Amino acid sequence: MDSNQDGGKNKISVTEAKNDAKNAEPVENTKNAEPVENATPVGNTKNAESNAKNAEDPEGAKAPCAHGSLQIAKAFSAHPFYPFFKDVQQKLAAQNFVCWVAGGAVRDFLLGRKVSDFDLVTDATTEQILQIFPKALTVGASFGVVKLAIPTNLNHFFDLATFRRESDYVDGRRPSQVDFATPKEDAFRRDFTVNAIFWDDEKKRVVDYTGGLIDLENKILRCVGNAEVRFQEDHLRILRLLRFAVQLNFSFEEATLQAAQKRISLLQKISGERIWAELEKIALSANWSSFFTVPLAPQIFDFIFAEGQVSQAPLSQEVTAQLDQIQNFHLLKFFFILLHRYQGQNVESILKSRLKVGRLELQKLAELKNIVFSFKETNFGSVKARSENSGSEISFAEWAYELEKKPNLFEILTFLTQLQIFKRDLFAKLEKAQTSPPAKLITGDDLMGKIEKEKMGSVLKQVRLMQFENPQMDKEQILNELVKKKFIHH
């Protein structure tokens, strides 16, 4: 479950959620699970209302309209997927099973962040779940997880899992032993305390066994239980730790940080696809002006992209500050950082061979690299595009021609213009030319018999260059110019 920030309009008061625990009812026994012992069930709505005036959000600012379990209930019920969750919950309840929300969705509701999807947990076994939901996808059934399609969005699913405990991780990723368990045991198998919080919608309360509410309030990332064990179980948790720090702007609990730092080399055992998926999420949230000051960030990136070597070509604060001001273009900003930080390393090869990055993303990287490294930079914000072969400045017509051949190039030039690296006036002309390009008046048929076949492509290029330079030229004028310059015969 991963989410994007929602601007922080309606942040839930973690302080109040924690205080409500004193007055909440205990979690009741369910049919197939042990009683929930020693939980911190949160959410007496009377207290939530009466204490609202004194509630503070996790950043210390007053939360004007978002307080405790009452508000998380409101935020949850307003979510577009809530009706489908209720359908799942009711079907399970009809068979005397519970259905809670787990992990990142609860965390992000409490922090006032946008919630993209829900992970659900129940005390029903996998077999019982499949009896209730016969159309569930069973791709994760061996780990106690099935997928339920959301009717209005067939590309989106609820993950519905049985409360479980896991053991005997043999490959740094998957447990070889999965057993049905109590909610408390399920919480203690999870990675970080802030991801180990449950929401019991039926009783409108948060259930916290691991101290996750306190860590949310203090903006701390802490492993559940023994940090060294957690990272040894699933090596990707090291990279997820960095990702959550970047996304949430949280700091690390010391033992968690030290355990992660000691085990960075375990990342070499993780598949490239899993690493790249985490890096993409980091790129969506990173503030590059401060990113490499985050503990773990330089060590992890240097391990992946420079085989542990320290970069000799960091970007200036002026450039990274410019990057942070640019909206969107997350992948291009990420590639820009990599190209400059690791100039002596073959970033393209690592992305392609190790991380298995897709063809379209690699094409963007290659185009960005070709343009950026063709600049003769005198100072930041004052650069000239240089021709790779001749060293002469690339003309407007040449840029327009390249844009016509490679539509994705426009995105890169837009990005570099916003970064004040590509000339703004030149970009404005190119933007106009792309919107209203001159009609193609000359084709290969018009040139047949007038030039050698192998020269056809280069002559047609010259035609387009003429047209971009002089859009008023008609067909006859273009042909005459080609004869005059001896590109074609009479």
Order of alpha helices (4+ residues) and beta strands (2+ residues): alpha-beta-alpha-alpha-alpha-beta-alpha-beta-alpha-beta-beta-beta-beta-alpha-beta-beta-alpha-beta-alpha-alpha-beta-alpha-alpha-alpha-alpha-alpha-alpha-beta-beta-alpha-alpha-alpha-alpha-alpha-alpha
